[in-house]
Amino acid sequence: MIRFLLRLLWRSIIFLLGVIALIIIVQTLWPNDQNRLAIFAALLFTYSLMAYIVVPNLMRLFHVFSKPDRIPLYVTTVDGWPSDPVNLAIVARSQKQLERAMNNAGWYTADALTFRNGFRELISILFNRPYPEAPLSLLYLFDRPHDIGFEIPTNSANSARTRHHVRFWRLTRPRTESEHHKSHYHFWRRKLKQIIGIEKTIWIGAATEETHAVDIQWRTGRFTHGGSHESDKERDFIISTLKKSGHVANVSMSESGDEIKFRGQQFRTHYITDGRIKIVTLKPQLLPRKVSEDA
């Protein structure tokens, strides 16, 4: 219920911004037209219908019939559209070890996406107020939202406007019998079998940097954060912070692939990645050590 109310509030705000934008467009293009109100109503109706009903539901329908049998190159939005690239895996004994390592490396654990936290994030973005633990929007891998997220603000106010961020999904045995669920699981088991232990957990990550506060989802017209296209650079930044804090036992690379370029959810962002997954194994014992300022 809280998630529904949060989504309703966010979409209401976006709808209001869309209305303001349409008013400006109509007044600019038809300054003396007596039918400006009718033109505005038609444009508003068309935008709302396409962005919030037609396009999202067509994508949901597509995913009913399209079941992938390979590991995704990217995570998706709730509507099934491509979003951030999958580019990182971390092997840890537990979620607690993963969180401790990331925190000691300077990363804030993102708050859960609730109505209250979502409103705090909106205030942080609009007024540039500190909120380094702002929640991350829900993205999906293996047909479920991320389990945990981390971030580092990249502005002096420590607000949610711009930030490094990464989402992680724990690799777990599939609960359904569908073939595409099984294939994802066994793909990763085979890929990481050389470093998997009985007591270890594997966390699949999608890392990008949000470089500006507002962008537009090119498929739906909704507003969202704007990101850098250099996803591999963000992946390597995460690994470097873990190395500096002394938590990395080993870094390996999945099979090399061709360079991949694809459009993310933002209007201006084309992600470019080398097609590789870097696999980080954390040290068995973690020391409460943080990165020095001059490191």
VOGU-3710 file (C-alpha; in Angstrom, 3 decimals, decimal comma):
1> mirfllrllw> 0,000/0,000/0,000  2,824/2,404/0,904  4,595/1,626/-2,369  1,377/2,277/-4,268  0,890/5,646/-2,531  4,501/6,600/-3,181  4,167/5,761/-6,860  0,878/7,675/-7,007  2,460/10,767/-5,422  5,471/10,641/-7,739
11> rsiifllgvi> 3,347/10,252/-10,837  1,086/13,078/-9,685  4,102/15,369/-9,398  5,373/14,298/-12,819  1,888/14,827/-14,229  1,848/18,358/-12,804  5,230/19,109/-14,358  3,938/17,763/-17,664  0,905/20,023/-17,458  3,139/23,049/-16,872
21> aliiivqtlw> 5,332/22,074/-19,829  2,299/21,681/-22,090  0,954/25,082/-21,043  4,254/26,666/-22,022  4,268/24,812/-25,359  0,694/25,825/-26,225  1,243/29,466/-25,274  4,432/29,561/-27,323  3,179/27,850/-30,476  -0,402/29,145/-30,477
31> pndqnrlaif> -0,224/32,536/-28,699  -3,344/34,012/-30,335  -5,358/30,908/-31,167  -8,854/30,895/-29,635  -8,759/27,097/-29,460  -5,736/26,968/-27,189  -7,690/25,220/-24,422  -8,823/22,467/-26,779  -5,284/22,059/-28,137  -3,909/21,854/-24,602
41> aallftyslm> -6,503/19,246/-23,576  -5,753/17,112/-26,631  -2,005/17,214/-26,047  -2,417/16,442/-22,338  -4,720/13,513/-23,022  -2,376/12,069/-25,664  0,691/12,381/-23,455  -1,016/10,808/-20,424  -2,486/7,973/-22,448  0,778/7,043/-24,147
51> ayivvpnlmr> 3,198/7,537/-21,232  1,204/5,881/-18,463  -1,145/3,379/-20,124  -0,436/2,358/-23,706  3,357/2,036/-23,791  3,836/0,389/-20,341  1,066/-2,148/-20,931  2,325/-3,039/-24,400  5,709/-3,762/-22,846  4,145/-5,931/-20,146
61> lfhvfskpdr> 2,283/-7,850/-22,841  5,523/-8,359/-24,764  7,201/-9,903/-21,730  4,337/-12,357/-21,279  5,307/-13,993/-24,579  9,045/-13,273/-24,568  10,901/-15,357/-21,986  14,705/-14,915/-22,187  16,898/-18,022/-21,952  20,152/-16,149/-21,322
71> iplyvttvdg> 21,578/-13,883/-18,692  20,358/-10,306/-19,225  22,852/-7,666/-20,262  20,886/-5,161/-18,216  18,306/-4,826/-15,483  14,868/-3,455/-16,310  12,283/-1,014/-15,067  9,008/-2,279/-13,611  7,515/-2,013/-17,112  10,252/-4,218/-18,565
81> wpsdpvnlai> 12,304/-1,545/-20,350  16,131/-1,836/-20,382  17,908/0,189/-17,722  21,328/-0,185/-16,049  23,905/-2,704/-17,356  24,813/-5,800/-15,330  28,554/-5,399/-14,823  29,630/-6,600/-11,368  29,480/-9,618/-9,066  30,634/-9,751/-5,439
91> varsqkqler> 31,250/-12,951/-3,504  30,724/-12,562/0,242  29,891/-14,761/3,199  26,646/-12,908/3,834  24,719/-9,719/3,176  26,112/-8,378/6,443  29,667/-8,775/5,146  28,773/-7,123/1,844  27,149/-4,171/3,603  30,010/-3,772/6,059
101> amnnagwyta> 32,592/-3,801/3,274  30,718/-1,224/1,206  30,118/1,036/4,223  33,776/0,912/5,218  34,674/1,799/1,630  32,663/5,010/1,915  29,314/3,866/0,528  25,975/4,663/2,150  23,344/1,929/2,300  20,261/3,183/0,474
111> daltfrngfr> 17,079/3,446/2,519  14,091/1,341/1,581  11,720/2,930/-0,921  8,791/3,976/1,259  6,384/6,888/1,009  8,287/8,854/3,650  11,738/8,154/2,198  10,550/8,866/-1,328  9,212/12,241/-0,217  12,521/13,007/1,540
121> elisilfnrp> 14,370/12,172/-1,677  12,110/14,480/-3,679  12,782/17,343/-1,245  16,507/16,583/-1,419  16,466/16,818/-5,223  14,298/19,929/-5,456  16,053/21,942/-2,733  19,517/20,306/-2,839  19,304/19,160/0,774  21,493/16,424/2,314
131> ypeaplslly> 20,181/12,875/2,040  23,114/10,532/1,300  20,996/7,435/2,045  18,209/8,351/-0,412  16,291/5,328/-1,743  16,940/3,958/-5,200  14,113/3,393/-7,643  13,106/-0,241/-8,102  14,841/-2,021/-10,957  14,419/-5,705/-11,736
141> lfdrphdigf> 16,688/-8,690/-12,375  15,552/-12,326/-12,277  12,004/-10,916/-12,173  12,444/-9,283/-8,763  13,596/-5,916/-7,413  17,085/-5,405/-6,015  17,877/-6,664/-2,530  20,183/-3,858/-1,443  21,663/-0,664/-2,878  24,577/1,640/-2,097
151> eiptnsansa> 25,451/5,198/-3,080  27,929/8,049/-2,695  26,676/11,592/-3,406  28,849/13,505/-5,876  27,786/17,028/-4,893  28,889/19,229/-2,007  25,408/19,244/-0,459  25,285/15,416/-0,198  21,885/15,534/-1,861  20,219/12,947/-4,106
161> rtrhhvrfwr> 20,692/15,074/-7,224  23,879/13,351/-8,392  25,535/10,199/-7,057  27,477/7,037/-7,633  25,135/4,128/-7,079  24,855/0,374/-7,416  22,062/-2,140/-6,887  22,669/-5,770/-5,899  20,565/-8,905/-6,332  21,452/-12,005/-4,346
171> ltrprteseh> 21,796/-15,068/-6,534  19,347/-17,586/-5,124  17,952/-20,889/-6,309  14,840/-20,236/-8,428  11,477/-20,798/-6,751  9,551/-21,340/-9,967  9,737/-24,058/-12,563  9,901/-21,749/-15,573  12,868/-22,389/-17,831  14,040/-18,771/-18,024
181> hkshyhfwrr> 14,337/-18,578/-14,221  16,388/-21,773/-14,135  18,672/-20,688/-16,955  19,620/-17,447/-15,189  20,511/-19,307/-12,023  22,555/-22,064/-13,660  24,295/-19,566/-15,941  25,708/-17,744/-12,955  26,493/-20,970/-11,098  28,605/-22,162/-14,030
191> klkqiigiek> 30,224/-18,767/-14,560  31,238/-18,380/-10,902  31,695/-22,005/-9,863  35,450/-21,604/-9,404  34,913/-19,150/-6,539  31,677/-20,409/-4,992  31,890/-21,991/-1,553  29,125/-23,609/0,452  28,938/-20,719/2,905  29,360/-17,939/0,345
201> tiwigaatee> 26,720/-15,768/-1,281  26,899/-14,143/-4,709  25,603/-10,642/-5,360  24,964/-9,553/-8,935  25,365/-5,800/-9,377  24,316/-3,089/-11,800  26,330/0,088/-11,324  25,963/3,505/-12,961  26,607/7,121/-12,028  23,750/9,622/-11,916
211> thavdiqwrt> 25,301/12,806/-13,262  22,296/15,140/-13,384  19,072/15,390/-11,439  16,529/15,273/-14,255  16,257/13,421/-17,535  13,409/11,916/-19,548  12,605/8,267/-20,182  12,681/8,198/-23,955  10,139/5,392/-24,326  7,478/6,728/-21,951
221> grfthggshe> 8,213/10,440/-21,538  8,469/10,188/-17,752  11,029/12,128/-15,746  13,962/10,313/-14,138  17,582/10,827/-13,074  20,143/11,326/-15,822  23,148/9,007/-15,951  26,637/8,733/-17,379  27,096/6,331/-20,288  30,424/5,060/-18,846
231> sdkerdfiis> 29,082/2,135/-16,836  32,413/0,273/-16,855  34,052/3,286/-15,247  31,492/3,163/-12,435  32,090/-0,559/-11,961  35,839/0,022/-11,664  35,263/2,903/-9,239  33,384/0,577/-6,871  36,171/-1,982/-7,018  38,818/0,688/-6,365
241> tlkksghvan> 37,022/1,879/-3,214  36,836/-1,688/-1,911  40,536/-2,209/-2,642  41,536/1,008/-0,884  39,606/-0,019/2,213  41,384/-3,381/2,280  38,409/-5,673/1,694  39,268/-7,321/-1,629  40,829/-10,779/-1,713  40,648/-11,278/-5,454
251> vsmsesgdei> 39,280/-9,710/-8,648  38,655/-11,848/-11,713  36,978/-11,298/-15,056  34,277/-13,231/-16,837  34,793/-14,207/-20,464  35,692/-11,284/-22,675  33,020/-10,073/-25,019  32,580/-7,527/-27,740  31,913/-3,951/-26,786  28,184/-3,427/-26,313
261> kfrgqqfrth> 26,260/-0,236/-26,824  22,592/0,088/-25,923  20,174/2,782/-24,902  19,161/2,960/-21,247  15,915/4,368/-19,949  17,109/7,993/-20,116  16,553/9,998/-23,271  20,190/11,082/-23,623  22,017/8,008/-22,294  23,558/5,256/-24,409
271> yitdgrikiv> 25,480/2,859/-22,194  28,783/1,565/-23,513  30,242/-1,510/-21,833  33,005/-3,987/-22,618  30,544/-6,823/-22,090  32,470/-8,243/-19,128  31,495/-8,972/-15,547  34,159/-8,233/-12,939  33,969/-10,664/-10,027  35,146/-9,438/-6,623
281> tlkpqllprk> 35,812/-11,855/-3,763  35,822/-10,221/-0,342  38,338/-11,169/2,319  37,019/-13,615/4,937  37,688/-11,230/7,810  36,830/-7,563/7,583  38,559/-4,873/9,566  36,667/-1,667/10,488  38,863/0,493/8,309  37,772/3,419/6,164
291> vseda> 39,382/5,119/3,224  41,570/8,063/4,211  40,778/11,416/2,652  44,096/11,576/0,796  43,890/7,981/-0,496
//
